[in-house]
Amino acid sequence: MSDAPFFHEASGTVRFWVLVEGQLVGASVGREALHHRYRPGAQADDPLDTWRDNLTDIEAAVRRRVAQGSREPVMLREYDLRVLGEQA
């Protein structure tokens, strides 16, 4: 297993790992969720670039999901990427 993030074309997700309490946790987030949350007006945006540009927020979302009991692999949804305090 590599620790480098990558875009998995077949599933349309960025797959990556986050260090949570000393353990690497596998996670993924879909191209559409990234586009909708971070670049809604963009055309032909690169999901991996969007992921990199928002890494801090995305890693925090993975940690929240793990703290809530999610098990690996954590699959982030649009809801997980919301701004904290934002109503669904």
N, C-alpha and C positions, 0 to 999 in steps of 0.2 A: 504494500500500500504506500502510495506517495502522499505527502502532506500538501502538495501543490494543488490549488483549486483548479477546476477545469469545467468547461461547458460540455455536457453530455447531450449531444444532438438528438439522439433517439427519444429521450424523455423530455427534452426542452428545459433542462434544469442546470443550474450551476451547482456542482458538488464540491464540498469543502469540509474542513475539519476545524473545530474550535476547542481550545484547551479549557476544560471545565473541571475545577477542583483537581488539577493534576493529571487528568485523563483527556485524551483526544476523543472528541465526540463527532461522528460523521453527521453531516447535515446537507440539505439541499433546499434550493429555492427556485421556483419556476421563472422563466423568462417573462411571462405575463405579469406575475406579481411584482417583479422588479420594475418593469416598465410602468405599470399602473401607479405604483407608489412613488417612484423616484424620477421618472422621465415621461410623464403622460403626453407631452406635446412633441416628443422626439420621433424622428423617422429612422428606421433601420438602426436602432441603437444596439450596441454590443452588450449582451447580458453580463459577460465577465468584466467589462469595463464598469458597468453600472454597479456590480457587486463590489468591485475594488473601491469605487468612489464612496461607497456607503458602508464599508466594512465594519466600522465601530457600531453602528445601529444594528446591523444584521447579526453580528456576534452577540450583542446584548439580547436580541430576540431569541437566539438559540439558548442562551443561558436562562432566560425567563422560562422558556418551554421545559428545559431540563428541571428547573426548580419546581415546576408545576407537575412533574412526574413523567414527562415524555421520555421515551426510550429511544436509543439509537436505531436507525437513523432518524434524526429530527427533520421533518419536512415542514418548512415554513410556508405559511399561507399569507395572503394579503392582510388578513386581520392581525397576524403576528407582527407585521411591519408598520402598523399604525403608530402615529405619534402618541406617546403615553398621555392619557387624559382625554384623548379624542374619543368621541362617542362613535359606536359602530353603526 
